[in-house]
Amino acid sequence: MKRAIIIVLDSVGIGFLPDAAKYGDEGSNTLVNIKKAKPNLNIKNMISLGLGNIDGDEISILGKSENPDGCFGKMAEASNGKDTTTGHWEIAGIITENPFPTFTETGFPYEVMRQLEEQNGDMGFLGNLAASGTEIINVLGDEHVRTGFPIVYTSADSVMQIAAHEDVVPVEKLYEICKVARRILTGKYAVARVIARPFTGTSGHYTRTKNRRDFSLEPTGDTILDLISSSGQNVTAIGKIEDIFQHRGITLADHTTNNADGIEKTIYYINRPSNGLIFTNLVDFDMLYGHRNDVDGYAAALEYFDQKLPEIIKSLNNDDLLFITADHGCDPTTPSTDHSREYVPLLVYGKNIKKGVNLGTRSTFADLGKTILSYLGISNGLPGTSFLKDIEK
């Protein structure tokens, strides 16, 4: 049974795009800059697949393989944006022409906040400004605990984030509040995601928990998930994939709590008989390390994934194709704590495909999804160019 496995290393970019200056991201290069900061970074298994052989300035600093075991390349983002939803949708076949709105300068307008209050039983809200999530809960956490009012904030990404202490607003209640926000945020206010941000702890020591949940927009067109599931094949979503695609086109979902859990669940589902697609997002790179400019944590997370990669590969069946990529960058070595407009790596491995093929620089993430549909024998009109013929023996 033919099957494709996509593992998205959330935010692991590999060099700024030509239009990065428009986004304030010129000079960003998540992987290369981490390597410069951490010269002893050990990601030998991804290197053996060809990570350091990818075309581009300075990428060879990662370490080249004389005889790569995989195929390798990088992909440019054709969509306008640099957020999670845009990147994942493009991988799956939707190119976003108009970027999702952001509210960094002014916060959310009165009419949005008033509806949010009214539709949650005249509940009050705190904040409504652009802020770091870890900082704002410590600035407003005490007032939240005293009043019971959730904290609303945003960032340079197209998001509304709503934070609440789990002992003050139960997690399920917070999810309901976020669902109300998702229904309100449409039209010109249609942010890509509403994110529930539960936290715990005491004054001065508040910490976010693993009960984050994303509420994304409905995909604006057909995706590879829709086409694969409607063909009668399986689509297994691991991590926040189910949220990014609003649960559409998914036959089985396993939300997971962190990178380690996501990796173990990916191995578990690879070892189960199925066909179609396994689609995994490993969010810790972005959420815990990129946005917090934690170079050491980011490097350790890369090494942990790399250590687990041989186990993932060993689990593959003869007809499995493994794709390792990302959705955008989030360079922890730059002053910015936001996503960065970067190329993303493309590593491909299969027991019955060619080795050492340089796939070059792809013009869109959608080439990945198009290749998977070709491999699974699904005719389609989605954008992108399949590279299946380049890697087939």
CORPESUL-V17081 format. One record per helix or strand of 3 or more residues. SS is the DSSP state (a for helix, b for strand). FROM is the first residue (numbers start at 1). LEN is the number of residues. If there is no record, write none. Layout:
[[SS | FROM | LEN] [SS | FROM | LEN]]
This chain:
[[b | 3 | 7] [b | 13 | 4] [a | 20 | 4] [a | 30 | 8] [a | 44 | 6] [a | 51 | 3] [a | 59 | 4] [b | 71 | 5] [a | 84 | 8] [a | 110 | 9] [b | 125 | 6] [a | 133 | 15] [b | 150 | 5] [b | 159 | 7] [a | 171 | 14] [a | 187 | 3] [b | 193 | 8] [b | 213 | 4] [a | 224 | 7] [b | 235 | 4] [a | 241 | 4] [b | 252 | 3] [a | 259 | 12] [b | 276 | 7] [a | 284 | 7] [a | 295 | 21] [b | 320 | 6] [b | 342 | 8] [b | 358 | 5] [a | 366 | 10] [a | 388 | 4]]
